[in-house]
Amino acid sequence: MTETEILHTLNQVFRDVFDNDDIALTTKTTAEDIEGWDSQAHVNLIVAAEVRFGIRFRTAELESLHDVGQFAQLIQTKLAGR
């Protein structure tokens, strides 16, 4: 799966979690860019991404992420390692 495909799928995950079809992610999107992205929404995003992509994240992997692009790269790495 390419980074573009992952970003497209993540965009749908975000739209579902935030119930907002207007969300348009970029690799530079951060929590500050999306209304309602708080700690609870963050947990919901992680779980939804795990389910959608069929992967599991370790807490240490997530702590160093700063934007959606880094999250997409992590997902790509996990998918490649299956």
ABEGO torsion letter per residue (X at the ends): XBAAAAAAAAAAAAAAAAGBAABBBBAABBAAABBGBBAAAAAAAAAAAAAAAGBBBBAAAAAABABAAAAAAAAAAAAAAX
